[in-house]
Amino acid sequence: MSNTTVKKETLTFKRVATKAKDGANGFLYIHSWGTGYQELIFESKGSAESAARKLNTPEYVNSLKLPA
């Protein structure tokens, strides 16, 4: 039997983003998963929370398996 641990994706608030520094105004979050991360800027904390609720759901995981 394998001892494989699946690391869940997370979305973590980092700071307020500015157009001068980040190219857009909003809220900067770090989207991370087992093999990497990306920085995302959301218009509102509510839109970030909505995206975070979708992470790790069966529908989201299945969408990752679809061919590009």
Helices and strands as residue ranges (DSSP letters): E 10-17, H 19-22, E 26-33, E 36-42, H 45-54, H 58-64
